[in-house]
Amino acid sequence: MDISQWLADGARIPLGKAVKEIINFLKEYLGGFFDFIAQVFTSIYDAAAWLFTAPPAWVIIAVLVVIAYFAKGYKLAIGTALGLTLILTVAQWENAMYTLALTVVAVVIATAIAVPVGIWAARSQRVSNVVRPILDFLQTMPAFVYLLPAIFLFSVGPVPGIVATIMFALAPGVRLTELGIRGVDPEVVEAGHAFGATPGRILRQIQLPLAMPSIMAGINQVIMLSLSMSVIASMVGAPGLGKPIVASLSSVNVPLGFEAGISVVVIAMILDRITGGFGQSKRARSSVAARATATA
């Protein structure tokens, strides 16, 4: 018998149906927990959205320009001012701020999960062996697939977008944190042990400072992935730049799609350069401080 006919006759493994049953089970017996998570995420997102949309545009631009200046100097500050002014002049400012708010919330939560898990995996090979295939699964799953369980568990709105964004962006933060901790010079760690430093002090004052460039690179990747996913999240009701992009696709509105798309690019470039600048500025200071601690 042909295998396609065999599968069509009902011999296929009902994997998708099993996943659906699991989601229904979670919704039925843990619905209160997911409602609580939805309320918490909604409150955090509303606060972030208010923070970015309530002040006048020039205030937000000034704050980001100052941050950019301290991150990488006057060139990035000028570029940030020009990029944000471009977003304002193409009438995408409010959508951009909603996208930025969703991205910031997702990045903060994803980082709060990724860094501790990465540290745990770096200190335990058993944990690393368990975490690695989970990260492979999260990193290779198509972005749109994350939206399906998020909709069933959290309905529509910004919350499923935040949850899907966290899941999509989590993996590089964990991987690069683990890589950074494992990549610390063993001789420096041994010197800390020789001088009587506790494991906690070695982690805080030696391993984390020396691993900070790798950790910052992981956070940078989390930001980029969160920003890309936050646009896709508009398909489940999340506000932001994704809405005009989807609308431009359905109506073949090239000007609207380009304006919203270039706004996404501007935000991505600003966030990428700022986090990269802070990561580079910490590299030398972290190395000197950690080695001084190890010999203190």
Helices and strands as residue ranges (DSSP letters): H 3-6, I 7-11, H 15-29, H 31-53, H 57-72, H 74-89, H 93-123, H 125-140, G 143-146, H 147-154, H 158-182, H 186-194, H 199-202, I 203-207, H 208-232, G 233-236, H 242-251, H 254-294
